[in-house]
């Protein structure tokens, strides 16, 4: 579902049908480090595909507001 969600956030033709972030991550006791690790993996994947740094930052900025619903510790 992550691919679907990222596609939607990027303005693509996808429509994320999963639960909201708070519900999806409930009980996982995720820390900021966990969230940051995902960001690093996404940056590496985008860089490997030649996506410009500015475009990477715009995409990651769309994920930032989800931090408060995902990170609980």
Residue, then its C-alpha position, 0 to 999 in steps of 0.5 A: x500500500x505504500x507504493x499506492x499511497x506515494x503514487x497518490x501523493x505525487x499526483x499520479x493516477x493511484x488512489x490510496x485505499x488503505x487506513x489512515x496513518x494513525x490506524x495503520x500504525x496503531x500499536x507499533x510504538x514507532x520512534x522518530x528513528x523508524x520514520x527517518x529510516x523510511x525517509x532514507x530508504x525512499x531518498x536512496x530509491x529516488x536517487x537511484x532512479x535519477x529523481x532530482x534532489x528538489x523533486x525528492x524534497x517535495x515528495x518527502x515534504x508531503x510525508x512529513x505531516x504524517x509523522x505525528x500520526x505514525x510516531x508514538x514514542 
